[in-house]
Amino acid sequence: MFLAPGATYSGIPAAFAYPAAFGDLLAAVLAISAVPAVARQGRSARSLVWLFNVEGTLDLLVAIVLATLYDASAYSRLGGFVCRL
């Protein structure tokens, strides 16, 4: 969403948008790769789920920090609720 033209407010800081978007993309790829492994009870299932959880948590923390540093909450439809916890 952050990288799609017109999907977000213009002027959103690129220093926030690019890391957040690529972190979300990586989390999605890891989640999609973990689902079949879990369904088949494969040996890699536990590792993939663990990796997804760690990356997703780090992505969330980085996004919150970057949104706060670059005042990305001004472009949020939530009015910065997440960034001002």
Stockholm file with secondary structure:
# STOCKHOLM 1.0

chainA/1-85         MFLAPGATYSGIPAAFAYPAAFGDLLAAVLAISAVPAVARQGRSARSLVWLFNVEGTLDLLVAIVLATLYDASAYSRLGGFVCRL
#=GR chainA/1-85 SS CCSSTTSSCTTCCHHHHHHHHHHHHHHHHHHHHHHHHHHTTCTTHHHHHHHHHHHHHHHHHHHHHHHHHTTGGGGCTTTTTGGGC
#=GC SS_cons        CCSSTTSSCTTCCHHHHHHHHHHHHHHHHHHHHHHHHHHTTCTTHHHHHHHHHHHHHHHHHHHHHHHHHTTGGGGCTTTTTGGGC
//
